[in-house]
Amino acid sequence: MHERQVSSLRSYYEAEIKALTDQVEHLRGNIASLQEALPLKMLETANAKLEGRCHLLEDVCNELQGKCQKYERSCQELEVSCRQLSRANQNLEMRCLHLEQVNESLSAKQLNLSSNKQELEVSLLEMKNVNEKAAMVIQEQQQVHKDAEIKYLQLEDTRSKLEAKYKKYRDQNHTLEQDIKHMQESLVSSTRFGF
């Protein structure tokens, strides 16, 4: 769409520029006869108008060429985008096929799960009975553990008391050892000096 519009505009303005160029060349070829037929001032005025029109058309042509280049770049970008979208579309098609296969596989698995559901429900009832029995055993074990903790605390209290007594007797023994040592030293001293 854009390429056809650009091509049409380019052809139109190129034809206009060619026609004006032909007119200028024709006027330049016949400048001698025109100078004889028309006053020089009129020719200069007409020439100036033609040159102004040529400059205007050249500006328009340059502007159109810039727009054409812009449209061409846009078309190239659109072509790149189209190729990218085409690749993305192919990838999506492949993904859709894969998802369809996955869906079929999941449907088959769902049927298997549905058939296994009843077996699981039966197993669940059996596990419930086992859990009830296990809960009773756990309750009994908790009571045993509780009794063991009480005994452990009693043993810890006894151990603490024994450690305290041991420390007390150890300190007393150390004191007695020091006293005996002093007494021995005193006896040695008294024996040495004849007391």
Summary of the structure (lengths in Angstrom):
residues: 195
radius of gyration: 57.9
end to end distance: 139.4
largest distance: 174.5
contacts: 410
relative contact order: 0.04
helix: 97%
strand: 0%
